[in-house]
Amino acid sequence: MITSSDFRTMRRTLTAIASGLCVMALAACSVPFTQNSTDDANSATGGNTAGGGTSTARVDETARKFAACLTSKGIEAQTTIAPGVKPNDTSAVKNAVEVRMIDKAGQPIAADESGMTVSSDDETQKMYANIMYTSIDYGKVWVMFKDSTALTGSPYESKRQDWADCEAANPTFAQPAQSSNPSNAFSEEDKQSVLQYAKDARDKGFDWVADPNGDEPTTIIIPKTVSEADFRRFLKECPTGNLPVTFGFEGTPDEYGYDYTKVMDEVYGVN
């Protein structure tokens, strides 16, 4: 999920399963293509879950070395904060490694013009059935593989040996495990604080703000009936501060009639 601690650098999202729900924190984000993952952790929750890290987050040295090894073998890679990290967690560390999503010809895949989906055909997307997650970062699409065996059947299959060589050269590195229950990342105090946030918002006149449900205990859903003006006013009058609040949307900007990601950009001063 995207935290509000470093709004400028966190246009990132992670995929869960095919669903119309986009979940993001109080920050701008782009939503990647939805994918039916074979990983139970990914299929445990519905929607596209926004996530990522901050520019000031410490980089784990083993992850840095592994990413550097992949880069030396011609694989575009970078370190990132693993999915499932609690929003506003100032102790978050970039301890995972992701690589650019490429097509069958080895060309990088980008987000479409809306910035909400991946510009690739179904056949290409099926080739990424074994990934742990997908993220979109300012138009660049990234994927995370658990290990070299997960490259089988993907456009990176020819790089399996290179990947395995990097694993051998960096035996202490391993992609962080994903929780099968994302709600466990939040304490009871977190959940209660978001319930209070929702109540306070209703007290300010935003009666469409409902309490989060059990599956997404820190997510405030923005209904399609909310106008751009009302959403903009809501962002300004209901700041989250350090609360682990995330926003959920019931569909794409086209379905809302305005680009809610751009509204967030404008409200929070992102160029």
C-alpha positions in Angstrom: 0.0 0.0 0.0 1.2 3.5 -0.7 1.9 5.4 2.4 1.5 9.2 2.8 4.9 9.7 4.2 6.6 10.2 0.8 3.9 11.1 -1.6 6.1 12.2 -4.5 7.9 8.9 -4.9 5.2 6.3 -4.3 3.1 5.8 -7.4 3.2 2.1 -6.9 0.7 -0.7 -6.7 0.6 -4.5 -6.2 -1.8 -6.9 -7.7 -3.9 -9.4 -5.8 -6.7 -11.0 -7.9 -9.0 -9.9 -10.6 -11.5 -7.5 -9.1 -12.9 -4.1 -9.8 -11.7 -2.7 -6.5 -8.6 -0.4 -6.4 -7.1 0.1 -3.0 -4.6 2.9 -2.4 -3.4 5.1 0.4 -3.6 8.8 0.7 -1.3 9.2 -2.2 -1.4 9.1 -6.0 -1.1 5.6 -7.5 -1.5 3.7 -10.7 -3.3 0.4 -10.8 -1.7 -2.5 -12.5 -3.5 -5.2 -14.5 -5.3 -7.7 -12.3 -4.1 -11.2 -12.3 -5.3 -14.5 -11.0 -2.2 -15.6 -9.2 -1.5 -19.2 -8.2 -0.2 -17.9 -4.9 -2.7 -18.3 -2.1 -1.4 -15.2 -0.4 -2.4 -13.2 -3.5 -5.7 -14.8 -4.0 -6.7 -14.3 -0.4 -7.9 -10.7 -0.9 -9.8 -9.0 -3.6 -8.8 -6.0 -5.5 -5.7 -4.2 -6.6 -3.7 -3.3 -3.6 -1.4 -0.2 -3.8 2.0 -0.5 -2.2 5.6 0.4 -2.4 8.2 2.2 -0.4 9.7 5.6 0.3 12.8 7.2 -1.2 14.3 7.4 2.3 13.8 3.8 3.2 16.9 1.9 4.1 18.0 -0.6 1.5 18.9 -4.1 2.7 22.4 -4.9 1.7 21.7 -8.5 0.6 18.8 -7.2 -1.6 21.0 -4.5 -3.1 23.7 -7.1 -4.0 21.2 -9.4 -5.5 19.6 -6.7 -7.6 23.1 -5.6 -8.7 23.9 -9.1 -9.8 20.8 -9.3 -11.9 21.6 -6.0 -13.4 25.1 -7.1 -14.3 23.5 -10.0 -16.3 21.3 -7.7 -18.3 18.2 -7.9 -16.2 16.7 -4.5 -15.2 16.1 -4.8 -11.4 15.6 -2.7 -8.4 15.1 -3.1 -4.7 11.7 -2.4 -3.2 9.7 -2.7 0.1 7.9 -6.0 0.2 4.1 -6.2 -0.1 2.1 -6.4 3.1 4.2 -3.8 4.9 2.1 -1.6 7.2 1.4 1.9 5.8 3.4 4.6 7.5 5.9 2.1 8.9 9.0 4.2 9.2 11.1 1.1 9.9 10.2 -0.3 6.4 13.3 -1.6 4.5 13.7 -2.3 0.8 14.5 -6.0 1.2 12.8 -7.3 -1.9 13.9 -7.3 -5.6 11.7 -6.7 -8.6 12.4 -6.7 -12.3 10.9 -5.0 -15.3 8.0 -6.7 -16.9 8.9 -7.6 -20.5 7.0 -9.1 -23.4 8.0 -12.3 -25.3 10.4 -10.3 -27.4 12.2 -9.0 -24.4 10.8 -5.4 -24.7 9.7 -3.6 -21.5 6.0 -3.3 -21.0 4.5 0.0 -19.9 1.2 1.1 -18.4 -1.5 2.2 -20.8 -2.4 5.8 -21.2 -4.6 5.8 -18.2 -1.8 4.6 -16.0 -4.3 2.1 -14.5 -3.5 -1.1 -16.4 -0.7 -2.9 -18.2 -0.4 -2.6 -21.9 0.0 -6.3 -22.7 -2.2 -9.0 -24.3 -3.7 -11.8 -22.4 -1.1 -14.3 -23.6 1.7 -12.2 -22.1 -0.1 -11.8 -18.8 -0.6 -15.5 -18.6 3.2 -15.9 -18.9 3.4 -14.2 -15.5 1.2 -16.6 -13.6 4.0 -17.4 -11.1 4.9 -13.9 -10.0 4.4 -12.7 -6.4 3.1 -9.3 -7.4 3.1 -6.6 -10.0 3.6 -2.9 -9.5 3.4 0.2 -11.7 5.9 3.0 -10.9 5.5 6.1 -13.1 4.6 4.1 -16.2 7.2 1.4 -15.6 5.8 -2.1 -14.8 7.7 -4.3 -12.4 7.2 -7.9 -11.3 8.6 -9.9 -8.4 9.6 -13.6 -8.8 10.1 -15.7 -5.7 13.1 -17.5 -7.1 14.7 -18.8 -10.3 12.2 -21.7 -10.6 9.3 -19.2 -10.9 10.8 -17.9 -14.2 9.6 -21.0 -15.9 7.1 -20.2 -18.7 7.7 -16.5 -18.4 9.6 -14.2 -20.8 12.5 -14.5 -18.4 12.8 -18.3 -18.8 16.0 -17.9 -20.8 17.5 -16.0 -17.8 16.9 -18.8 -15.3 20.5 -19.8 -15.1 21.6 -16.2 -14.7 19.1 -15.8 -11.9 20.2 -19.1 -10.3 23.8 -17.9 -10.6 22.9 -14.7 -8.7 21.1 -16.9 -6.0 24.3 -18.9 -5.6 26.4 -15.8 -5.4 24.1 -14.3 -2.8 22.9 -17.3 -0.7 21.7 -15.1 2.2 19.1 -13.3 0.0 15.5 -14.5 -0.2 12.4 -12.7 -1.3 10.3 -11.8 1.8 7.4 -14.1 2.5 3.9 -12.8 2.0 1.3 -13.1 4.7 -1.8 -15.2 3.8 -3.9 -12.7 5.9 -2.9 -9.1 5.1 -5.2 -7.8 7.9 -2.7 -9.3 10.4 -0.4 -6.4 9.5 -2.6 -4.1 11.5 -3.0 -4.0 15.3 -6.3 -3.5 17.0 -5.2 0.0 17.7 -4.7 0.6 14.0 -8.2 -0.7 13.2 -9.9 1.4 15.9 -8.1 4.5 14.8 -9.4 4.1 11.2 -12.9 3.5 12.6 -12.6 6.8 14.5 -11.3 8.5 11.3 -14.4 7.3 9.4 -16.6 8.6 12.2 -14.9 12.0 12.3 -15.3 12.2 8.5 -19.1 11.6 8.8 -19.2 14.2 11.5 -17.7 16.7 9.0 -20.6 16.0 6.6 -19.1 13.2 4.5 -21.9 10.8 5.3 -20.9 8.5 2.5 -17.8 7.4 4.4 -18.6 3.9 5.7 -16.7 1.9 8.4 -14.1 -0.4 6.9 -15.1 -4.1 6.6 -13.3 -7.0 8.2 -11.3 -8.0 5.1 -9.9 -4.5 4.6 -9.8 -3.1 8.2 -8.0 0.1 7.3 -9.6 0.9 3.9 -12.1 3.7 3.3 -14.1 3.0 0.1 -14.8 6.0 -2.1 -18.2 5.3 -3.8 -18.7 6.0 -7.5 -21.4 8.5 -6.5 -18.8 10.8 -4.9 -18.1 13.8 -7.2 -14.7 15.1 -8.0 -15.4 18.3 -6.0 -16.6 16.3 -3.0 -13.6 14.0 -3.2 -11.2 16.9 -3.4 -12.8 18.6 -0.4 -12.7 15.3 1.5 -8.9 15.0 1.0 -8.3 18.5 2.2 -10.7 18.3 5.2 -9.9 14.8 6.3 -6.1 14.4 6.4 -4.9 11.0 7.6 -1.7 12.2 9.3 0.1 9.1 10.5 -3.0 6.8 10.5 -2.7 3.7 8.4 -5.7 4.7 6.2 -6.0 3.5 2.7 -8.6 4.4 0.1 -10.5 2.0 -2.0 -12.2 2.7 -5.4 -14.9 0.7 -7.0 -13.5 1.0 -10.5 -11.3 2.9 -12.9 -11.2 6.7 -13.2 -13.4 6.4 -16.4 -16.1 4.8 -14.3 -15.9 7.7 -11.9 -16.0 10.4 -14.5 -12.7 11.9 -13.3 -9.2 10.8 -12.6 -9.0 10.4 -8.8 -5.2 9.8 -9.0 -4.7 13.2 -10.6 -7.0 14.7 -7.9 -4.6 13.2 -5.3 -1.6 14.6 -7.2 -3.0 18.1 -7.2 -4.2 18.1 -3.6 -0.8 16.8 -2.3 1.4 18.8 -4.6 2.8 16.1 -6.8 4.0 17.3 -10.2 
